[in-house]
């Protein structure tokens, strides 16, 4: 009987020791990995290196008319929107077909411009995040979404691969929410986050190539559809 009680006490001590050991190992580890967006943007060298790896871009996508028709007195335009890869303008990474009312079509993008201090080589960099497509007589919120807010955009797939997955998710989910907090933007080394909308009257037989200038100006270049 005494032997059984002693064995029970030893087992209990063992369980407590294991629990303490696990808490000591896992607890601080979890705490260290629970990085905030503030820490990620101000202290993470791997994030700064990833942003430094961004190259100057000029073409970030294009669109063309698939059909234009009139239904019940309403003009409808169906387009195909294509987003191209950062390192290969001929590589398609995303394409969507969208039908909007009218022939004047708006393309909405979010631009994130980093200050020089955020980039390791001291050169300005920017991210270009497509949001939605809508017609002139439509409300923007009724348009066709391109990228899902908070998700990693397809054109930047692998950009943050040096970071743990949880830190990648933290960056993409938070960057969309910083636009209306100028104080935090300055603190985090972000020059500006703003929306840029370009529009044009669309006609069949043409391709509308979306280009971005070094200072973040988004504009369409119209070329024949060969």
Buried (B, 14 or more C-beta within 10 A) or exposed (E): EEEEEEEEEEEEEEEEEEEEEEEEEEEEEEEEEEBEBEEBBBEBEBBBBBBBBBEEBEEBBBBBBEEBEEEEEEBBBEBEBBBBBBEEBEEEBBEBEBBBBBBBBBBBBBBBBBBEEBBEEEEBBBBBBBBBBBBEEBEEEEBBBBBEBEEBBEBBEEBBEBBEEEBBBBBBBBBBEBBEEEEBBEEBBBBBBEEBEBBBEBEEEBBBBBBBEEEBEBEBEEEEEE
